[in-house]
Amino acid sequence: MKKNLLWAAFTLLAAASCQKNQINEEPVWEGPSGQLEVRISQPETKVADTGMTENKIQTLQIFVFDKPSEKLETDRYVSFTQGPYTLSLTAHTGPKVLYAIVNAPRLKFATINSLKAGLSDLSENDVNKLVMSGYKNATVVEYSQSSGATECLIEVKKLVAAIHLVSVKADFANTSLEGSTFKLKEIYAKNVVGKAHYSGEALTDTERRTAANWYNPLKLDSSPLTLTRDLCNLETAAAQLSANRSLYVYPNATTADPESGTGFTARHTRLVLHAVISSGPNSPTSFTNKDYYYTFDLPVLEGNKKYEVSVTITMLGKTDDNDDSKTTSGQAQPTITITEWEEHVDLNYDF
């Protein structure tokens, strides 16, 4: 009798353990259900940066929301080392809204509205792992050998905007700086919005005005995010320097652009070139390895777009970057052409 009781207890424990593992992997479904086969794709770009891994997918989380109630039905989080980027899961039959979030930490959302309100921090990104998202409506049909799984293709887009420095030219010909040496020490972005909605929807005015949601306000942080700074140390003479360096920031829809004030307020993101210059033989004053900063205004920034910048420098810049003033000195203003992501956004500065 004792032996039978022990065996019965062991059987119940084993069943409970099996049931727990099964629940962790896939919910227990009651009523008609079907299989979902979800595949991820990205918009193709016409220009690919050599050595860049902007399209790399490391993790994928799929959220399945019941369409009438907008409540979470199930979700699945997986990691990848290579494609194809597909994921299979079970859901009740009927209309659904599917959200795909790529390269983010594992997230929890109970409703569509809570997902739309969810904020990603820029620190979740790195050069090999850019956060992306997308959604799709789908109707799950009851699984059978004849119907098979419901297939769904979700196009995901990057939450970040890319600031791509294409080239820098130090053109000191016919000036007192002729013969000077120029080294591009670093580039960085300041006044960087540090939050973005996982859904890809724009920040509210309140979210954008909150100072805590920004990186590098007015000047570089003491420990800046790698995404917002590149210690390039590139040397150039009169010939144009091919930089091919990218910084990644979250969208900034701010249209106001104050350059003064005692406290930080929402403003345009700016690109800063930090150069080291040594004077040439024609300079009225001699100096060696002196730091100069060139601060360029950027337009309203949108996610999943690349802003290409080319700069020609013909003068000395600011001697420090402890304020938010821009490099202008009465020189030509930038010419800005806005195009779609595939064709990039070209920013040409001539100072």
BELTA-V97990 format. One record per residue. RES is the residue in three letters. PSI is psi in whole degrees, -180 to 180 (999 if undefined). OMEGA is omega in radians with two decimals (999 if undefined). Layout:
RES;PSI;OMEGA + RES;PSI;OMEGA
//
This chain:
MET;-46;3.13 + LYS;-40;3.12 + LYS;-41;3.14 + ASN;-40;3.12 + LEU;-42;3.11 + LEU;-43;3.14 + TRP;-40;3.12 + ALA;-41;3.12 + ALA;-43;3.10 + PHE;-41;-3.14 + THR;-42;3.12 + LEU;-41;3.11 + LEU;-42;3.13 + ALA;-42;3.13 + ALA;-41;3.13 + ALA;-42;3.12 + SER;-43;3.13 + CYS;-43;-3.12 + GLN;-38;-3.14 + LYS;-46;3.12 + ASN;-39;-3.12 + GLN;-39;3.12 + ILE;-39;3.13 + ASN;-35;-3.08 + GLU;-38;-3.08 + GLU;133;3.11 + PRO;155;3.04 + VAL;122;-3.02 + TRP;136;3.01 + GLU;134;-3.09 + GLY;177;-3.08 + PRO;138;-3.14 + SER;166;3.13 + GLY;170;3.13 + GLN;139;3.06 + LEU;130;3.01 + GLU;109;-3.06 + VAL;130;3.11 + ARG;142;-3.09 + ILE;137;3.03 + SER;165;3.10 + GLN;154;3.06 + PRO;136;3.11 + GLU;140;3.10 + THR;145;-3.12 + LYS;-24;-3.13 + VAL;124;3.13 + ALA;131;3.12 + ASP;128;-3.13 + THR;130;3.09 + GLY;-6;-3.14 + MET;149;3.09 + THR;44;-3.05 + GLU;-22;-3.08 + ASN;11;-3.09 + LYS;136;3.10 + ILE;119;3.14 + GLN;-37;3.12 + THR;156;3.12 + LEU;132;3.02 + GLN;127;3.10 + ILE;128;3.05 + PHE;130;3.09 + VAL;115;3.13 + PHE;137;3.02 + ASP;128;-2.98 + LYS;-44;-3.14 + PRO;-44;-3.05 + SER;-21;-3.08 + GLU;22;3.09 + LYS;150;3.13 + LEU;131;3.07 + GLU;-44;3.10 + THR;163;3.03 + ASP;162;3.14 + ARG;138;-3.12 + TYR;125;-3.12 + VAL;159;3.07 + SER;153;-3.13 + PHE;147;2.93 + THR;-22;3.07 + GLN;168;3.12 + GLY;177;0.04 + PRO;149;-3.05 + TYR;84;-3.13 + THR;157;-3.11 + LEU;136;-3.14 + SER;139;3.07 + LEU;165;-3.10 + THR;143;3.11 + ALA;159;3.03 + HIS;155;3.07 + THR;154;3.10 + GLY;179;-3.10 + PRO;139;-3.11 + LYS;161;2.93 + VAL;122;-3.11 + LEU;130;3.03 + TYR;136;3.06 + ALA;128;3.07 + ILE;124;-3.01 + VAL;139;3.00 + ASN;24;3.07 + ALA;163;2.99 + PRO;164;3.12 + ARG;131;-3.01 + LEU;159;3.09 + LYS;121;3.09 + PHE;131;-3.10 + ALA;-23;-3.10 + THR;166;3.07 + ILE;-41;-3.12 + ASN;-37;3.12 + SER;-34;3.06 + LEU;-45;-3.13 + LYS;-30;3.14 + ALA;-14;-3.09 + GLY;135;-3.09 + LEU;129;3.01 + SER;142;3.04 + ASP;142;-3.11 + LEU;-28;-3.13 + SER;-14;3.09 + GLU;-15;3.14 + ASN;153;2.82 + ASP;178;-3.01 + VAL;-20;3.11 + ASN;5;-3.03 + LYS;86;3.14 + LEU;131;-3.10 + VAL;134;3.14 + MET;162;3.10 + SER;163;3.09 + GLY;167;3.12 + TYR;164;-3.12 + LYS;141;2.98 + ASN;142;3.14 + ALA;157;3.06 + THR;118;-3.12 + VAL;128;3.09 + VAL;155;-3.11 + GLU;134;-3.04 + TYR;137;2.99 + SER;167;3.13 + GLN;-31;-3.12 + SER;-39;-3.10 + SER;-35;-3.11 + GLY;-162;-3.11 + ALA;153;3.03 + THR;119;-3.10 + GLU;140;-3.10 + CYS;125;3.09 + LEU;122;-3.13 + ILE;122;3.07 + GLU;124;-3.14 + VAL;149;3.11 + LYS;152;-3.12 + LYS;141;3.07 + LEU;-28;-3.06 + VAL;161;2.85 + ALA;144;3.14 + ALA;128;3.03 + ILE;108;-3.00 + HIS;112;3.07 + LEU;109;-3.09 + VAL;-50;-3.05 + SER;156;3.05 + VAL;133;3.09 + LYS;122;3.04 + ALA;99;-3.07 + ASP;92;-3.11 + PHE;13;-3.10 + ALA;139;3.09 + ASN;27;3.04 + THR;173;3.10 + SER;-12;3.12 + LEU;0;-3.10 + GLU;133;-3.11 + GLY;-4;3.10 + SER;154;3.08 + THR;146;-3.06 + PHE;127;3.06 + LYS;129;3.06 + LEU;106;-3.04 + LYS;-45;-3.11 + GLU;161;2.96 + ILE;149;3.07 + TYR;162;3.07 + ALA;139;3.06 + LYS;168;-2.97 + ASN;53;-3.06 + VAL;123;3.03 + VAL;128;-3.04 + GLY;4;3.14 + LYS;148;3.04 + ALA;147;3.10 + HIS;135;3.09 + TYR;-29;-3.12 + SER;-13;-3.09 + GLY;-4;3.12 + GLU;154;-3.06 + ALA;151;3.02 + LEU;152;3.00 + THR;164;3.10 + ASP;-39;3.14 + THR;-45;3.13 + GLU;-38;-3.11 + ARG;-31;-3.12 + ARG;-14;-3.11 + THR;116;-3.04 + ALA;-31;-3.12 + ALA;-14;-3.13 + ASN;14;-3.09 + TRP;148;2.97 + TYR;153;3.11 + ASN;50;3.12 + PRO;123;3.13 + LEU;-33;3.09 + LYS;173;-3.08 + LEU;135;3.05 + ASP;158;3.13 + SER;-32;3.04 + SER;79;-3.03 + PRO;153;3.03 + LEU;141;3.12 + THR;-36;-3.12 + LEU;-28;-3.03 + THR;4;-3.07 + ARG;141;3.11 + ASP;113;3.08 + LEU;86;-2.95 + CYS;-36;-3.14 + ASN;63;-3.14 + LEU;136;-3.13 + GLU;144;3.10 + THR;152;3.01 + ALA;-140;3.12 + ALA;-27;3.14 + ALA;153;-3.13 + GLN;135;3.13 + LEU;125;3.05 + SER;110;-3.04 + ALA;-55;-3.12 + ASN;57;3.11 + ARG;141;-3.11 + SER;139;2.95 + LEU;152;-3.08 + TYR;128;-3.09 + VAL;161;3.06 + TYR;156;-3.07 + PRO;146;3.12 + ASN;106;-3.09 + ALA;10;-3.10 + THR;132;3.09 + THR;-24;3.04 + ALA;151;-3.07 + ASP;64;3.12 + PRO;145;3.08 + GLU;4;-3.11 + SER;172;-3.12 + GLY;158;-3.09 + THR;-24;-3.12 + GLY;165;-3.12 + PHE;136;2.99 + THR;159;-3.12 + ALA;137;-3.09 + ARG;177;-3.14 + HIS;148;2.94 + THR;144;-3.14 + ARG;150;3.06 + LEU;130;-3.13 + VAL;129;3.00 + LEU;120;3.12 + HIS;114;-3.08 + ALA;157;3.01 + VAL;121;-3.04 + ILE;138;2.98 + SER;136;-3.01 + SER;153;3.08 + GLY;-178;-3.07 + PRO;-20;-3.10 + ASN;-3;-3.07 + SER;136;3.12 + PRO;-23;3.06 + THR;142;-3.12 + SER;133;3.07 + PHE;153;-3.07 + THR;131;3.05 + ASN;54;3.11 + LYS;140;-3.08 + ASP;134;3.05 + TYR;147;-3.06 + TYR;136;3.11 + TYR;116;-3.01 + THR;120;-3.05 + PHE;134;3.13 + ASP;140;3.06 + LEU;151;3.14 + PRO;-178;2.99 + VAL;128;-3.04 + LEU;136;3.11 + GLU;149;3.11 + GLY;152;3.09 + ASN;26;3.02 + LYS;151;3.12 + LYS;131;-3.11 + TYR;110;-3.08 + GLU;133;-3.04 + VAL;132;2.98 + SER;133;-3.03 + VAL;133;2.96 + THR;121;-3.07 + ILE;128;-3.11 + THR;11;-3.05 + MET;170;3.03 + LEU;144;3.14 + GLY;-160;3.08 + LYS;153;-3.14 + THR;-7;3.02 + ASP;170;-3.14 + ASP;48;-3.13 + ASN;6;3.03 + ASP;-176;-3.06 + ASP;19;-3.14 + SER;151;-3.07 + LYS;158;3.06 + THR;111;3.10 + THR;-61;3.12 + SER;33;3.07 + GLY;9;-3.13 + GLN;179;-3.10 + ALA;142;3.10 + GLN;157;-3.11 + PRO;148;3.00 + THR;123;-3.04 + ILE;127;3.08 + THR;120;-3.12 + ILE;124;3.08 + THR;179;3.12 + GLU;167;-3.07 + TRP;-43;-3.06 + GLU;-33;-3.11 + GLU;-3;3.13 + HIS;175;3.12 + VAL;119;-3.02 + ASP;123;3.07 + LEU;119;-3.13 + ASN;119;-3.13 + TYR;132;3.02 + ASP;114;-3.13 + PHE;999;999
//
